């Protein structure tokens, strides 16, 4: 432990997507809808979904391997694993523990999951920053992964059309040059709005006691309520995050938002006055990948050269809870 706060470096990022593509036209086989109806309301044309035995753990492991490779840090040098998921395939063992085993990390290190839904990556970064700043851990792997296609009710057109599957991972470490790659970070929640997005895990009471009424299966969402809440909160919140960091909107090179709905992204974009080239979007091809959304958008854009490195970006997201968060980060050369 040390009395001096240690700065954090974003050392590597990676992402993973299932191979199976489901287009809006494919969904017309399930219910009365059309490509135009979905696209005009959401900005989504297609999404990737898991098939067969594939799940969020597989995707998270693949993303983690890529992020570790880019970081230049060996897997056995990782001394903490955080995994963020809206709903893990198994409640236990944790996704983080599964990934620890698959990476071949034999030494005993802490590995645990956090549940902040689509804000999971920001929550994970906040936890990692605190651990690194205190000197408790040096190299931290954050994995955000979800397979919500397995959790939605595929007869519910309003919800099922929104989600896709995927994973993103980030390796952070102590910055030896004294420069902190997280310029500012903030996370929030308001449980009074938890009813807007819900996913119940059901079981049965002991046969010797009174039974309880089982809850509906699958993700339940009040789409209009979520949109109203987020459109009211997020644009001002991101603007305030930048101001509180002593910066102006024009000081930020890129906006990398959670990919939930194109209209919400555009509301934040308009508030900041950003042109399209400063705003990262991939919702058209992947839909809402929940906790994985922000790291996928980051890693893919860097990999494909849509984001130049040696720049700054705002990461922002919101999710069930309701939770939300934002981070202003430096994007160094070599992270992808």
N, C-alpha and C positions, 0 to 999 in steps of 0.2 A: 504494500500500500504506500501511497505517496500523498503529500499535502498539495502538490502541484497537479493541476488537471492536465491529463495527457490528451493531445489532439488525436483525431481519428482520420484515417485514410481509407477511401473506397478503393480497394485493390483490384477487384474483379467482379464482373457481372456475367450472368448466363441465363438462358431461357430454354424451355422445352414445350413442344406442342404435340398433341396426338396427330396421327396421320389422317384420320377419318374426317372428312369435310361434310357438313350438312348445310345445304343452301336453303334460302327461303322457299325456293320452288319445291325442294324436297318436303318441306313442312306442309305443303298443300295436300299431301297424302294422309296427314293426320287430322286436319281440321280445315274449316273454311277460312282461308286466308290467301294472301298473294304477296309476291315479292314487293310490289309497290306499297301495300298496306304496312308491311313491317318496316321497310326501309325509310319511308317518309316519317314514321313515328319514332324510330330508334337510331337510324344511321347504320343498321346492321344488314349486310347482304348474306353472310355465311358465318359459321362458327365451327371450331374443331371439337370433337367429342371422343371420349374414351370408348373402346370397343372390347368385348370379351373380358378378360381378366385384368386389363390395364386399369390403373387407378392413379390417384394423386401422388401416392408414394413413388411410383415409377417415374412420373413426370418430375417430381421434386428431386429425386436422385440424379436424373439426367441433367437438370439445370444446375444442381450443386457441383457435379463433376466439371461442367464447363466453366463455372465461376471460379472454382479452385484452380483450374488449369490457367485461366487468364491472370489470376492473382500472383502466380509464381510461388505460392505457398503450398507445401506438401499437405496432403490430407491429414497426416498424423501430427501436423503442427497446429491444427485447429484445436482450440481449448474450450469452445462453447458452441453449441448448435441451437439456434432458435428456429422454430417452424411456425409459420402463420397459415391458418386455413379457416375458411368459413365453416366447414364441417369435415373433419378428417374421416377417412375410410374406416378407421378403427378409433374408438375413444381411447383405448390403450392396447398395446404400447403406443406411445406418442409417435407422430410422424418423425420428429427429430431423432428419436431412438432408432427407428427403422433406418433412417438415412445414415446415422452413425455406423450401424452394422454394415450396411451396404458399401460404405466408403472404406471399410476395413480398418476402422479406427478401433484398435483393441484396448487402448488405455481408457481408464474411467474418467470421463469428462461430463460436465452437466449438459443435458439435452432435454429441452422441453418445448411444448407447444403453447402458443398464445391464440386466443380467439377474439379478434376484433373485426371479423368479416373482411370487407373490402378495404379497410384501413390497415390491414395487418402488416404490410411492409413498413409503413410509417411508424406504427407502434414498435415493430421490431428494431428499426433504426434507433428509436428513442431509447430503448432498453440497452442496445449495444453501445450507444454513445456514453451512457452512464457507467456501464461496466468498464469500458476502455478508459474513460476519463479518470476513474478511481484507481486504475492500475490492477484491478482484479483479474482481468483477462487481456490477452494480447491479440489473438486472432479469432474472429467470430464469423461463423457462417450463418447467414439468414436465408431461409428458404420459404417462399410463399407459393402455395400450391393448392389447387382446387379441382374437383371433378363434379361440379354442380349438375351436370347433365344426368347424373345418376340419382339426384336428389329432388329434381323438379317433378311436378305432376304433368306428364306429357299430354293430358287432356285439357290442361289449363293454358289456353292460347296466350293470355295476357302476360304470363310469367315465363313459360318455357321457351318462348322465342328469344329471350334476352341473353341466355347464358351459354357460355362455352367453357372448355376445360383448358388448363395450361399451368405452367409453373415458371417462376423466375427466382433467381438466387443472387445474393450479393455477399462478397467476402469483404469484411472490414478489419482493419488492423491498426496498431499504433503508428502514428505518423512520425517518422524519424526526422523530418525537416521542420517540425514545429507548426505546420499549417494544417488547420482542421478543415476537412472536406464537408463537414456539416456546419454551415454558416449559421443556420437557425433551424429549430425544430419545435413543433408544438403538437400535442395530441389532446383530444377532447371527447367527451361522451355525454349523452343525455338520455338516460334510461326511460324517461317519460314518453319517449317516442319509440320504444322498443316494439310496440305492437305493429309498426308499419312493415317490418320484415321479420318473419318467424319461421323456424324449422324445429319441429318437436321431435325428440327422441322418445319413443314410447316403449313401455314394458308392461308388466302386469303385477298387480299387488300379490302378496302372499295369498294362497287359496283359502287361508283360515280367516281372512279379514274382508271387510267390505271392499268391493272393486270400485275402480274409478272409470269415468267415461274417457275412452280413448280419443286422442286429438286427431284431426285430419292429417293425412300423410303428405309429405312433400313440402317444398318451400311455399309459403303463403306471403304474398306481398300486396300492399296497397300502393299500386303504381302511382296514382295521382297524388297520394299523400307523400310518398317519398320524393317525387319531383318537386312538390310545393315546398317541402322542408329544405331540400338541398339547394334549390334555386334561391331561397331566401338567405340561407346561411353561407354557402360556399364562396360565392364571388367576393363578398365583403371580407370574409375570413382570410382568403388568400391575399387580398390587397393589404389587410392589416398585418399579416405575417411579414410581408415585404417591408412595410413601413416600420414595424417594430425592430427589424434588423438593421435599421438605419439606411435602407436602400430605397430606390425608386423602381417602378415597373420597368423602365427602360434599362435598368442595370442587369436585368435577368435576360439571358439569351434564349431560354426555352421553357415552355410550360409542358409538363408531363403529367396529365391528370388521369385519374381513374376512368377507365373506359366503360361507363355505364349507359350513357345516353348522349347522343351527339348534341342535343339541345342544351343539356346541362354544361357540356364542355364549351359550347359557344357562348353561354351566359358568362362564364368565367373569362373567356377570351375577350369578350366585349368590355367587361369591367376593367380589364387591364389594358385594353387598346392594342392588342397584339395582332399582327398580320398572321395569315395561315401558316407561313413558313416557320413561325416561332412556336407553333402548337403541334404537339405530337399526338396523332390519332391513328389507331389501328382497329377501332371498333367495327369498321366495315367488314373486316375479314375474320375477326375472332370473337365478336360479341363481348359480353361481360364475363371476364375470367376471374372475377372476384378478387381475392387476395393477390393473385398472380398478375393482375392487370397492369399495375404500375411498373413492376420490374420487367415484365415482358416488353412493354412499350419502350422502356429505357434501353434494355439490352439489344433488342432488335434494331432500334433506330441508330444506335452506335455502330452495330455490326454492319448495317447497310449504308452507313455514311450519311444518314439523314441528320444526324447530330454531329457537329464538330466538337472535338475535345479541346481541353483548355478553356472551358466555358462554364457558365453557371446555369442551373435549372431549378425550377420549382416543381416539386413532387407534391401532389395533393389528392386526397381521396376521402371517401365516406362509405359507410356501410351499416349493416344491421347493428342495432344497439340502442339508439343510433350512435355511431362513432364517426369521428372525422379527424383529420390531421394533415399537416403540411410540413415540408422540409425544403430549405434552400440549400442546395449542394453544389460543390465543385466537381466537375467531371474532368479528371486528369487523363493525360495520354496513357494508353496501355491497359485501360480497365476492360477492354473487350477486343 
